[in-house]
Structures are given as C-alpha cells and as structure tokens.
Amino acid sequence: MKFIFAPDSFKGSLSAPEICDILERVTARIFPGTETVSVPVADGGEGTVDALLRAMGGERIQASVTGPLFEPETAEWGLLADGAAVMEMAQASGLPYVPAEKRDPRNTTSLGTGEMIAAALEKGVRRILIGIGGSATNDGGMGMLTALGACFTDDAGKEVRPVGGEMIRVAKADFSGLLPALKETEITVICDVTNPLLGENGATFIYGSQKGAVGAIRDELETGMAHYAEVVRAACGRDIAGFPGAGAAGGLGAVLGGVLGAALKSGIDAVLDAVHFEQKLDGVSLAVTGEGRIDGQSIRFGKVPVGVAKRCAARGIPAVAIVGGIGDGAEDLFDLCESTIQSTVSGPMTLEKAMADTPALYEFAAERLLRAVRIGMSLK
C-alpha cells in the first residue's frame, strides 16, 4: 500500500511538517512496510514557505527588507529545488510588525515585499509563488512597485512616499523603470480573497479595520485608493480595480495582477500545483489531510482538506481528515470524496490544554483512525 499525507498546520501548535512526521511514525506501527509520501501543504498564509521546502526540497534564503513602518527587518523566503521561489508577504510587510497602538495604514508600506521579490530576481529566479495574506498595508501595492523600479510622483514631479496616506497625491505613475527580469518572470499569487479593490466590498472597507482603518481614516484611504487606481490604470492601460482578488492585501493583488500580469489562484490549488500533487497520487491507497478546525467555511472557501479531497476524488482515492475541531457544515466534506473526519480532542478540555497537548493528541487521533482503517480492511 501507499499512503500520502497532505495536512495543513494547526496554527500555533503544530506545523504541517511536524504532523507528517507523526503520521509516518504511526503508520509504521499500524501498517509496517507501507510506503508513505509526505506533502505538507498550506493555503498561502503562515507556514507556506516551510511546507513547500519540506515537500519539494530547497533552501531558506534571508533578505534584509524595509518593514511596514520603514524599520529594518529580515524576511525569509524559500528557493525550491526546481528553481522556483516561494514567499509569504507577511514575512516582509506583515501585521505583526506593527504594534496595536501604531496601526494606521496611512503610514504603512509594502516596500519590503517588493525588496523580497527583487532579491529573488537577483538570484536568477524566474518563477515566484507568493502568498499575500496577513498584510499590514493598504497602499495599493505602491511600495512593492517602488522597490521593483516604478516611480510615483505628485503634481510638482516630486516622488511620493509609498504609503496608503499618500495615494491621493499621486499624479503620475511611471513603470518604465521596472526591473527587466519581471518581463521574464512567472508570478503566481496565492489568494483566496475575491474582493474587488474599491467599494463596500473592497480592500479598505472589508479588511482595513484590522489594520487600523476606521472611521475617517477608512474614508480617506478609500478616496485615495480610487484616485490612485485611476492613475495606475492610465499608466499601464489595464483596469486594476474590478477583477476578483484586486482587493487582497490592501490592494497588492490589484497591481500584482493588473500591472505585473501575475496569475491569482486559490491558496490550496496553487500550492498543490506547485508540489506536483497529481503525480504524487499515483498508486496511492489512502490520503490523510486536515487542519486546525473544519466547518462549513472550510468547504465553502476551499481550504486545505477540501482541495486535497477534490483531487483525491478525481482519482478514486479515499481521503481522511484529522482536525483539531469540527464545526457545523463539516459533514459536507463527505459529498466531495469518500472521506471521514477524526478530531484530536479526546475528551472535555480547554482550548489552552488542547493546544498545549496537540502533538500527543494528534498522535492518539492518528492511531485511532488508522486502526479503524485496518479493521475496515479486514471486514468480510
């Protein structure tokens, strides 16, 4: 037999590679001699770099970048064995870099994200996979484009500081200085957000509040974003505001797709494509996936277990999910694939205890599940 393990992390308690190690250990006990393939995955957020490095092989690269408040930071990205780069925007421009009392997206920049991309291009990378969740910015990607060679100027021809609060002052966008390597580079954006750039469902109104865009600040940013989007449209000749995902990461999705021509893909699909998941399914008897909590939203938004289950269903492979918690609607997974769900929680306990004891709880859950599979195989 051959088992494939494709779990997401349990945020804050167990990484996807650690989960794969547990599954390999338990499988060796319950099904000795069974071939196992570990493919830790993620949906584009925290842990994406770690997961793909484990699944594909490669090296971790450090880059000195400008943080969202213009402070020096060190961002890590992965150079995969096949020559592609995998990045998380949050490594360079993430919300954790901004203390709660300083959260005002009029003052934050995505400059560091552009510097991280530029560092990969300098190493000869021409395929980039970037997750854009967890941003601290609402600058329409002006910071990122500035780091990549674009120039934004005001009515007097003076360069505009690349922060959200200065978008209203942009009179001209010049993309002639963009790094030439960008024309040869295939960029895939991991993005589960389908919001447009502007309006009540746009970047500022939907995602701005967690970054500090409330009340008058929100209205100021929305006005600036609309003005900025029109200037950029005039400069590049393409609409950057209306396509699904333009509102992701404070408008970073708008310029990645609209200016740089990047492809925006759902998180798990982009990752599964990157790790060549289809080929890894050859000869597989059982898939084990999972995440910290599965419920109706997991199904609706196509989280990791759903993406794995759909691809397994196409090959007639059963998929089982080990999760930390089960919520309403989780049973809809059963309609996608021959599947079941096992919770790690083995009795009444607090969330704090469940997270503290996750490794042991997960191993016990995996043993229960695989023993049930073994029993099923022996039924007459």
N, C-alpha and C positions, 0 to 999 in steps of 0.2 A: 504494500500500500504506500501511498504518498499523501502526506498532509501539507497544506500550505497555511501559514499563519500571516494574516494581514490586519493587525489591530491598530487602532489609534491609541494615543496615550490616555491615561487617566490624569487629567490636568492636576498638577500639584502633588501627585502622589506616586505615579508610576509611568515611566516613559514607554513608548512603543517598543524600542529595542529590549528593555527590561522584561516586558511582557512576553516577547518572543523567546527570551531565554527561559522563562518559567515554562512556557508551553513545550519547548524542546525537552526540558527535564522531565515533565510529567508524561509526555508521550513515550519517552524511553522506558518509563516504568510500566505503563499500561499496555503499550504496543511496542515491545522491544523489536528492533530491527526495521521499524518503519522509517522510510525516507521522509525527511522534513525540509521544507523550504520556508525560510523566514523573510517576510517582506514587510517590515514595519512601515506604516504609512501615516499620513496626516492630511488635513484638509486645507493647508495653506497657512495656518496660524503657527503658533509656537510649537516647535518640535519638528517642523518640516525639514529643516536642514539636517538634523540628527537622523531622522527617519530615512531620508534618501541616501545619506552617506552610508548607513548601515546596509541598506538594500542594494546599493549599486557599487559601493566602494569609492574611494577617492580621498581627498584631504581637506582639512579645515583651514581656511585662509582668514587671516585677520587684516582689517583695513582701518586706518585712522580716518575718522569722519567727523563732520560737524553735526552735533546733536540738534534736536529741535529748538533748543534755546541758545544755539550758537556756541555751546560748550564742546570741548573735545571729547569724543567718545571712541570706543573701539567696537567695530561691528565685525561679526563673524559670518562668513558665507562658505558654501561648500563647492569645491571643484571636483565634479564627479569623474569616475574612471573613463566615461565615454566622452569627456571633454566639455560637457555642459556645466553651467553654474546653477546652483540653487541658492536662493536668497529669501530672507524674511525682511520686509520693510521695517518691521518693528525693531530689528537689530540696530538700525541707524536712526529712525525717526519715530520711535515708539512712545506711547503714552507714559510708560513707567519712568521715562527720563524726566518727566515734568511733575514736580511736586503739586499736590492738590491746590495749594494756595497760589500757585503761579499759572494755573490752567486758563489760558486765554488764547485761542487760536489766531487772534490778530497778530500774535508775536512769535508764532512757531513756524518752522521751515522744514521742507522736505529735502533740503540741500544734501544732507548726509546720504540719503537714498541714491541720489544721482552720483555722489562720490563713490559709493559702493559699486554701482554699475560700471563706472569709469575704471575702477580698479580691475574689474573682471575683463573688460575690453583690453586693457593694457597687457594683461596676461595672455591675450590671444583668444579669449573665449568668444564664440560667435553664436552660442545658444544659451539663453538665460531663462530660467523658470523662477518667477518671483511671486511670493505671497504678500498681499498688501493689507492684511488685517492688523489691527492694533495701533493705528497711526495716532499721532498727537497733533496732526496738522490739518489745516483747512485752507491751503494756499493754492489749490488748483494745480498742484504739481509744478508751480513756478520755480520752487527751489531745486527740485530734481532736474528740470530742464536747464536751469542756470549752470549747475555743476557739469552738465553734459555739453555746454558750449553755447546755449541760447542766450539772447540778450533782451532784456525788457527795460524800456526807457519811458520817461514821462514826457510831458509836453515840451520841456526845455532840453530834451535829449540826455538827461541825466539818468544813470542806471537806477532802477527801482530795487529797494531791498526786498528779497524774495520771501515775504511773509504774507499771511492772509490779509492783514490790515492794509497792505499797500496795493492790493489788486485794483482798487478803484483808481489808482494813479497811473496805471499802465496805459500809455498812449500808443506804443508800438512794440510788437514782438518780432524779433529777427532770429530766424532759425538757420541762417546761412553758416553760422559757426559751429553747428552741431558736429560732434566727433564723427569723422568719415566712417569709422568702423561700424557705426549704428546702421548704415545702409546695408551692411553685410550680415547683420545680426538678427536672428530669430528670437523674439521675446514672447514668452507665454506668461500671462498674468493669471495667478490663481485667485479667483474672485467669485464668491457665492452671492455677492450683492448685485441686485438687478436694478437698483435705483438710478434714475437719470441724474444729471448734475444739478439741475435747478428745480425750484418749486417746493411745494409742501412735502413731496416725497424725495427731495433731493439731498445732496450731501450735507448741507448746513442744517436743514430743518430736522432730518432724521437722525443724523449721527453727531451733530455738533455739540449737543448738550453735555455729553460725557467728556468733551474736551474743553468745556467752559463757555461755549457759545450759547448764551441765554439772553432773553430779552432784547435790549437794544444792540448788544454785541452780535446776536444772531442776524438781526435785520441789516446791520451794517455789512456783515460778511456776505449775505445773500446779494445785496446790491452790488458789492464789489465783484463777486463771482460772476454775476450776469454780465457786467461790463467787461471783465477780463475774458470771458468766454467768447464774446463778440470780437475782441481784438485778436485773439488767437485764431478764431475762425477766418478772419480776414487775411491773416498772415499765412496760414497753411492751406486754406482753400477747402477745409473739411469741417463739418459740424462736429463739435466735441461734446455737446451737451445732451443730446437726445438718446443716444444708444444705451442699452441696458449695461449697467456697471460703470457708467461715467461718473456716478456719484460715490464710488468706492474710495475710501482713504482720503476724504476731503478733496476729491477731485483729481487725485492722482490717476485713477482709472481713465478719466477723460483724456488726459494728454498721452498716457501710455498707448491707448487705443487710437486716439484721433490724430496725434502728432507723430508718434513713433511707429504706428502701424502694428502694435502688439495685438496678439490674439488673447481675448479674455475667455477663460474656461472655468467651469465649476471646479471647486477645490479637489475633490476626490478623483474626478475624471482626469484632471491634469496630472495629478500625482501617479495614478495608475498607468497612464500612458507613458510617463517618464520612466517608470521602473519596468516597462515592458511586461505588464501583468498578464496579458493574454498568453504570451509564450510560456510563462511560468505555470500556467494552469494545465499544461499538457501532462496527462497521466495522473492528475490529482484525484483522490478519492473523497477528500473532505477539506473544507476551508473553515478556519477559525478566525473570526474578526471580533469587533467590539469597540466600545468607547465608554467614557465615564458614566453617561446616562443616556438611555434611549427612550424616546417617546414619539408622539405624533410629529413633532417638528423635525426630528431626525429623518423621518420618512419624507416629509414634505420638502425639506431643503436638501435632501440627498447627501446626508452625512456619510462618514466612512463605511459603517456596516451596510448601508443601502447601496452605495457604489460597488462594494465587493459582492453583495448578494446578486445584484443585477448581472454582473459579468459571469458569476458562477451559474446563474440560472440559464444563461445562453449556452452553457456547456453541459448542463445537466448535473452539476456538482452541488451537493448539499452544503449549506453554509450555516454554521452555528455562531452565535454571538455571546461573548462573556462580557457583562456590563456591571457597572457599579450600582446603578439604579434603573428601575423600569417604571415609566410613566404612562399615562393614558395615550392610547394610539400606537403603542409599540407593537401590538399584535399585527399591525398592517404589514410588518416585515414578512409575515407568513404568506402574504399574497404575492410577494415578489420572487420567492425562491423556496425550495424545500429547506426549511430552517427551524431553529428553535433559539430561545434566549435563556441564558443562565445568569442569575445575579450573584455577585460576590458576597453580598450581605447574607450572613447565615443565621441571624437572629436579631432581636431588638438591640440597637446600639445608636449612639450619637453619630452625627456626621464626622465630628472630630476623630472619634475612635475608628470609624470606618476608613478614613483617610490615613490615619497613623498606622493601621494594620493592613493596608491594602496588599502588600506583597504576599503575606500569609493567607489572607482571604482569597486572593486571586488564585493562588496555587491550589487551595482546597476546592474552589469552584471548578477549576480546570480538571481536577481529579474526578469530581462527581460527574462532570459532563462526559469525559472520555470513558469512564466506567459504564455510563449509560449507553454510550455508542457501542461499547464492546458487548454489552448484554443484548442490544438490538441485533448485532451481527450473529448472535448465537441462537436467536429465536427460530423455532421450527414452524 
